[in-house]
Amino acid sequence: MQTGSLTVVGTGIQLVGQLTLAAQAHIVQADKLLFAVADPVTAKWLRSLNPTAEAIPYNTDRTRRKETYREMVDRILSEVRQGLNVCAVFYGHPGVFADPAHGAIRQAHQEGFRAQMLPGISAEDCLFADIGLDPGVNGCQSFEATDFLIRRRKFDRTSALILWQIATIGNLGFYQEGGHIHGLTVLAEVLQTHYSPEWQAIVYEAAVYYPVCEPVIQRVPLSKLPEAKVTPVSTLYVPPFGPAPLDREMMARLGLGARG
């Protein structure tokens, strides 16, 4: 095993308050701390915990996000290859919509370095709490919005549906003001073939500075989805369209009787 290691952690969604004790310990003890976070306050706080802290370059001028992600992986591994115990900090959960985090872990393993990822609180966790969704009731399906459309994903409308990155549908680069409308129009058309045009969905954004600000819970009929206010962190939640029918034969096999 090579000298040098990588630990990838997340800050959670809400400023500082959702950082786990395990993640904080790795941040403090790292030989080199690299971070990709959403706000300057968190960046300043990380520098106060570890004087080696440095932002990972994040170039939003490229037409393909994946090129920027490769640069981020290279930056992280350059420190690991020097034999340092590196901690890379990402916003939210480091394994959720964080290609560079997964890429850095894979590359480190391929090169013989110790590497691990610690879980963090994601926007989905906040969504469950903020809108009162229990994924154990009716089930829950979660897709990236562009992937949902171009792969014609099969889903059950009697379960909750969560669609991520609705502001960048069909966009391989980075968010552009007003560039989301066409993608939302297409998404609305597709969803209306499964639900009614009046079916109420929620455009959701987690609260970053709670309790100073509240989460965004914007209720909108599917027919009006293209008119909704969205940002790069907007997520769409579509509630179940009625209960799923019961399989009476299966219930009998399981000894559940004739429950309604």
The 8 nearest C-alpha neighbors of each residue, nearest first, counted from 0:
[[1, 111, 112, 2, 113, 3, 110, 108],
 [2, 0, 112, 111, 3, 113, 82, 110],
 [3, 1, 82, 0, 4, 112, 83, 80],
 [2, 82, 4, 83, 84, 79, 1, 112],
 [5, 3, 84, 113, 112, 114, 79, 85],
 [4, 6, 114, 85, 86, 84, 113, 115],
 [5, 7, 86, 115, 114, 116, 85, 87],
 [6, 8, 116, 87, 86, 88, 117, 115],
 [7, 9, 88, 117, 22, 93, 116, 89],
 [10, 8, 89, 93, 92, 119, 91, 90],
 [11, 9, 18, 90, 91, 89, 17, 12],
 [10, 12, 91, 120, 17, 119, 9, 18],
 [13, 11, 91, 207, 121, 122, 120, 14],
 [14, 12, 207, 208, 17, 11, 16, 15],
 [13, 15, 16, 207, 208, 12, 41, 17],
 [16, 14, 18, 17, 13, 10, 41, 11],
 [17, 15, 14, 18, 13, 11, 10, 19],
 [18, 16, 11, 15, 13, 19, 10, 120],
 [17, 19, 10, 11, 15, 16, 22, 20],
 [20, 18, 22, 21, 17, 23, 119, 10],
 [19, 21, 23, 22, 24, 18, 25, 17],
 [22, 20, 24, 19, 23, 25, 117, 18],
 [21, 23, 19, 25, 24, 20, 8, 26],
 [24, 22, 26, 20, 25, 21, 27, 19],
 [23, 25, 21, 27, 22, 26, 28, 20],
 [26, 24, 28, 22, 23, 27, 29, 86],
 [27, 25, 23, 24, 29, 28, 86, 22],
 [26, 28, 24, 49, 25, 48, 29, 23],
 [27, 29, 25, 26, 24, 30, 49, 84],
 [30, 28, 31, 85, 84, 26, 86, 27],
 [31, 29, 84, 83, 85, 28, 32, 51],
 [30, 32, 85, 29, 51, 86, 52, 84],
 [31, 33, 52, 86, 51, 85, 87, 29],
 [34, 32, 87, 53, 52, 54, 55, 88],
 [33, 35, 88, 54, 87, 55, 89, 36],
 [34, 36, 89, 55, 54, 88, 90, 37],
 [37, 35, 90, 89, 38, 34, 42, 41],
 [36, 38, 90, 35, 39, 41, 42, 89],
 [37, 39, 40, 41, 36, 42, 14, 43],
 [40, 38, 42, 41, 43, 37, 36, 44],
 [41, 39, 43, 42, 38, 44, 14, 45],
 [42, 40, 44, 43, 39, 38, 45, 14],
 [41, 43, 39, 45, 40, 44, 46, 38],
 [44, 42, 46, 40, 41, 45, 39, 47],
 [43, 45, 41, 47, 46, 42, 40, 48],
 [46, 44, 48, 42, 47, 43, 41, 49],
 [47, 45, 52, 43, 49, 50, 48, 44],
 [46, 48, 44, 45, 49, 43, 50, 52],
 [49, 47, 45, 46, 27, 44, 50, 26],
 [48, 50, 46, 27, 51, 47, 52, 45],
 [51, 49, 46, 52, 47, 48, 32, 45],
 [52, 50, 31, 49, 32, 53, 46, 30],
 [53, 51, 32, 46, 50, 33, 49, 31],
 [52, 54, 33, 32, 34, 51, 55, 46],
 [55, 53, 34, 33, 35, 56, 52, 42],
 [54, 56, 34, 35, 33, 57, 71, 53],
 [57, 55, 54, 58, 71, 70, 74, 35],
 [58, 56, 59, 55, 67, 71, 35, 68],
 [57, 59, 60, 67, 56, 61, 64, 70],
 [58, 60, 61, 57, 173, 67, 64, 172],
 [61, 59, 58, 62, 173, 172, 63, 67],
 [62, 60, 63, 59, 172, 58, 64, 67],
 [61, 63, 172, 60, 64, 171, 173, 59],
 [64, 62, 172, 171, 65, 61, 66, 67],
 [63, 65, 172, 67, 66, 171, 68, 62],
 [64, 66, 68, 67, 63, 69, 98, 171],
 [67, 65, 69, 68, 64, 63, 70, 61],
 [68, 66, 70, 64, 65, 69, 58, 71],
 [67, 69, 65, 71, 99, 66, 70, 64],
 [70, 68, 72, 66, 71, 67, 65, 73],
 [69, 71, 73, 67, 68, 72, 74, 66],
 [70, 72, 68, 74, 69, 73, 99, 55],
 [73, 71, 103, 69, 75, 74, 70, 99],
 [72, 74, 70, 76, 71, 75, 77, 69],
 [75, 73, 71, 77, 72, 76, 70, 55],
 [74, 76, 72, 77, 73, 78, 71, 79],
 [75, 77, 79, 73, 78, 74, 80, 72],
 [76, 78, 74, 80, 75, 79, 73, 81],
 [79, 77, 81, 76, 80, 75, 83, 85],
 [78, 80, 76, 3, 83, 81, 82, 77],
 [81, 79, 82, 77, 78, 76, 3, 83],
 [82, 80, 78, 79, 83, 77, 3, 2],
 [3, 83, 81, 2, 80, 79, 84, 78],
 [84, 82, 3, 79, 81, 85, 30, 78],
 [83, 85, 4, 3, 30, 29, 5, 31],
 [84, 86, 5, 31, 29, 83, 30, 4],
 [85, 87, 6, 32, 29, 7, 5, 26],
 [88, 86, 33, 7, 34, 32, 6, 8],
 [87, 89, 34, 8, 9, 7, 35, 33],
 [90, 88, 9, 35, 93, 36, 34, 8],
 [89, 91, 36, 10, 9, 11, 37, 92],
 [92, 90, 11, 12, 121, 9, 10, 120],
 [91, 93, 119, 121, 9, 120, 94, 95],
 [94, 92, 9, 89, 95, 8, 97, 91],
 [93, 95, 92, 97, 96, 101, 100, 118],
 [94, 96, 97, 92, 93, 121, 91, 98],
 [97, 95, 98, 94, 93, 92, 143, 100],
 [96, 98, 95, 100, 99, 94, 93, 101],
 [97, 99, 101, 100, 102, 96, 68, 94],
 [100, 98, 102, 68, 101, 72, 97, 103],
 [101, 99, 103, 102, 98, 97, 93, 104],
 [102, 100, 104, 98, 103, 99, 105, 94],
 [103, 101, 99, 105, 100, 104, 98, 106],
 [102, 104, 72, 106, 100, 105, 101, 99],
 [103, 105, 101, 107, 102, 106, 114, 108],
 [106, 104, 102, 108, 103, 107, 109, 101],
 [107, 105, 109, 103, 108, 104, 102, 110],
 [106, 108, 112, 104, 110, 109, 105, 103],
 [107, 109, 111, 105, 112, 110, 106, 104],
 [110, 108, 106, 107, 111, 105, 112, 104],
 [109, 111, 107, 108, 112, 106, 1, 105],
 [112, 110, 108, 109, 0, 1, 107, 113],
 [113, 111, 107, 1, 108, 4, 110, 0],
 [112, 114, 4, 5, 108, 111, 107, 115],
 [115, 113, 5, 6, 4, 104, 112, 107],
 [116, 114, 6, 7, 5, 117, 104, 113],
 [115, 117, 7, 6, 8, 118, 114, 93],
 [116, 118, 8, 7, 119, 115, 22, 9],
 [119, 117, 92, 116, 8, 9, 93, 120],
 [118, 120, 92, 9, 11, 91, 121, 10],
 [119, 121, 11, 92, 91, 124, 12, 17],
 [120, 122, 92, 91, 123, 124, 11, 12],
 [121, 123, 125, 124, 126, 205, 12, 91],
 [124, 122, 126, 121, 125, 127, 120, 161],
 [125, 123, 121, 127, 122, 126, 120, 128],
 [126, 124, 122, 128, 123, 127, 129, 205],
 [125, 127, 123, 129, 128, 124, 130, 122],
 [126, 128, 132, 124, 125, 131, 129, 130],
 [129, 127, 125, 131, 126, 130, 124, 132],
 [130, 128, 126, 131, 127, 125, 214, 132],
 [129, 131, 132, 128, 127, 126, 216, 125],
 [132, 130, 128, 127, 129, 133, 126, 134],
 [131, 133, 127, 130, 134, 128, 126, 129],
 [132, 134, 135, 136, 127, 131, 138, 137],
 [135, 133, 138, 139, 136, 132, 137, 159],
 [134, 136, 133, 138, 137, 139, 132, 158],
 [137, 135, 134, 138, 133, 132, 139, 158],
 [138, 136, 158, 135, 134, 157, 139, 159],
 [139, 137, 134, 158, 136, 135, 159, 140],
 [138, 140, 159, 134, 158, 160, 141, 137],
 [141, 139, 160, 159, 161, 142, 158, 138],
 [140, 142, 161, 162, 160, 139, 143, 163],
 [143, 141, 162, 147, 144, 163, 161, 140],
 [142, 144, 163, 146, 162, 145, 147, 164],
 [143, 145, 147, 162, 163, 146, 165, 142],
 [146, 144, 168, 148, 147, 169, 143, 149],
 [145, 147, 143, 149, 148, 144, 150, 142],
 [148, 146, 144, 152, 145, 142, 150, 151],
 [149, 147, 151, 145, 146, 150, 144, 152],
 [148, 150, 146, 151, 147, 145, 152, 169],
 [149, 151, 152, 148, 146, 147, 145, 153],
 [152, 150, 148, 149, 147, 153, 146, 154],
 [153, 151, 147, 150, 154, 148, 146, 149],
 [152, 154, 151, 155, 147, 150, 156, 140],
 [155, 153, 152, 156, 140, 160, 158, 157],
 [154, 156, 157, 158, 153, 140, 159, 160],
 [155, 157, 158, 240, 239, 154, 159, 193],
 [158, 156, 239, 240, 155, 243, 242, 241],
 [159, 157, 239, 137, 138, 156, 139, 155],
 [158, 160, 139, 239, 238, 140, 237, 138],
 [159, 161, 140, 237, 236, 139, 141, 158],
 [162, 160, 141, 236, 235, 140, 142, 237],
 [163, 161, 235, 142, 144, 143, 234, 141],
 [162, 164, 143, 234, 144, 165, 142, 235],
 [165, 163, 166, 167, 144, 234, 143, 233],
 [164, 166, 167, 168, 163, 144, 234, 233],
 [165, 167, 179, 164, 231, 168, 230, 229],
 [168, 166, 170, 165, 164, 174, 179, 169],
 [167, 169, 145, 182, 170, 165, 166, 144],
 [170, 168, 145, 167, 171, 182, 144, 179],
 [169, 171, 167, 168, 172, 173, 174, 145],
 [172, 170, 63, 64, 169, 62, 173, 167],
 [173, 171, 63, 62, 64, 170, 61, 174],
 [172, 174, 59, 175, 64, 171, 170, 167],
 [175, 173, 167, 231, 176, 166, 172, 178],
 [174, 176, 178, 177, 173, 179, 167, 166],
 [175, 177, 178, 174, 179, 230, 166, 231],
 [178, 176, 179, 175, 180, 174, 181, 166],
 [177, 179, 175, 176, 180, 181, 174, 167],
 [178, 180, 166, 177, 182, 181, 167, 183],
 [179, 181, 183, 182, 225, 178, 184, 177],
 [182, 180, 184, 183, 179, 185, 178, 225],
 [181, 183, 168, 185, 184, 180, 179, 186],
 [184, 182, 186, 225, 180, 185, 181, 187],
 [185, 183, 181, 187, 225, 182, 186, 180],
 [184, 186, 188, 182, 183, 187, 189, 181],
 [185, 187, 183, 189, 188, 184, 190, 182],
 [188, 186, 184, 190, 189, 185, 221, 183],
 [189, 187, 185, 191, 186, 190, 184, 192],
 [188, 190, 186, 191, 187, 192, 185, 193],
 [191, 189, 187, 192, 193, 188, 194, 186],
 [190, 192, 194, 193, 188, 196, 189, 195],
 [191, 193, 190, 189, 194, 188, 195, 196],
 [194, 192, 191, 190, 195, 156, 189, 240],
 [195, 193, 191, 192, 190, 198, 196, 240],
 [194, 196, 198, 197, 191, 193, 192, 221],
 [197, 195, 222, 221, 191, 198, 220, 194],
 [198, 196, 220, 195, 221, 199, 222, 194],
 [197, 199, 220, 195, 196, 221, 194, 200],
 [200, 198, 220, 219, 197, 218, 221, 201],
 [199, 201, 237, 219, 218, 236, 220, 221],
 [202, 200, 218, 236, 217, 235, 203, 219],
 [203, 201, 235, 217, 234, 216, 233, 236],
 [202, 204, 216, 234, 215, 233, 201, 235],
 [205, 203, 215, 233, 214, 232, 234, 206],
 [204, 206, 214, 122, 125, 207, 215, 203],
 [207, 205, 214, 213, 209, 208, 212, 13],
 [208, 206, 13, 12, 14, 209, 205, 212],
 [207, 209, 211, 212, 206, 14, 13, 210],
 [210, 208, 211, 212, 206, 207, 213, 13],
 [209, 211, 212, 208, 213, 206, 207, 13],
 [212, 210, 209, 208, 213, 206, 207, 214],
 [213, 211, 209, 210, 208, 206, 214, 207],
 [212, 214, 206, 209, 215, 210, 211, 205],
 [215, 213, 206, 205, 204, 216, 212, 129],
 [214, 216, 204, 203, 217, 213, 205, 206],
 [217, 215, 203, 202, 201, 214, 218, 204],
 [218, 216, 202, 201, 215, 219, 203, 227],
 [219, 217, 201, 200, 199, 216, 202, 220],
 [218, 220, 199, 200, 201, 224, 221, 223],
 [221, 219, 199, 197, 198, 222, 223, 200],
 [220, 222, 224, 196, 223, 187, 198, 197],
 [221, 223, 196, 220, 224, 187, 197, 191],
 [224, 222, 221, 220, 226, 225, 219, 227],
 [223, 225, 221, 227, 226, 222, 187, 219],
 [226, 224, 183, 184, 180, 227, 223, 187],
 [227, 225, 224, 223, 228, 180, 183, 184],
 [228, 226, 224, 225, 229, 223, 219, 202],
 [229, 227, 226, 230, 202, 217, 225, 224],
 [228, 230, 233, 227, 166, 231, 202, 232],
 [229, 231, 233, 232, 166, 228, 174, 204],
 [230, 232, 166, 233, 174, 164, 229, 167],
 [233, 231, 230, 204, 234, 164, 166, 229],
 [234, 232, 204, 230, 203, 229, 231, 202],
 [233, 235, 163, 203, 202, 162, 164, 165],
 [236, 234, 202, 162, 201, 161, 203, 237],
 [235, 237, 161, 201, 200, 160, 238, 202],
 [236, 238, 200, 160, 159, 161, 201, 235],
 [239, 237, 159, 236, 240, 160, 200, 158],
 [240, 238, 157, 158, 159, 241, 156, 237],
 [241, 239, 157, 156, 238, 242, 194, 158],
 [240, 242, 157, 239, 243, 156, 158, 238],
 [243, 241, 157, 244, 240, 239, 137, 158],
 [242, 244, 157, 245, 241, 137, 158, 156],
 [245, 243, 242, 246, 247, 157, 241, 259],
 [244, 246, 247, 243, 250, 259, 249, 248],
 [245, 247, 249, 248, 250, 244, 251, 243],
 [248, 246, 250, 249, 245, 251, 257, 256],
 [247, 249, 251, 250, 246, 252, 253, 245],
 [250, 248, 252, 251, 246, 247, 253, 245],
 [251, 249, 247, 253, 255, 248, 252, 254],
 [250, 252, 254, 248, 249, 253, 256, 255],
 [253, 251, 249, 250, 254, 248, 255, 247],
 [254, 252, 250, 251, 255, 249, 256, 248],
 [253, 255, 251, 252, 256, 250, 249, 257],
 [256, 254, 250, 253, 251, 257, 258, 252],
 [255, 257, 254, 251, 258, 250, 253, 247],
 [258, 256, 259, 255, 247, 250, 251, 254],
 [257, 259, 256, 255, 250, 247, 245, 251],
 [258, 257, 245, 256, 247, 244, 255, 250]]
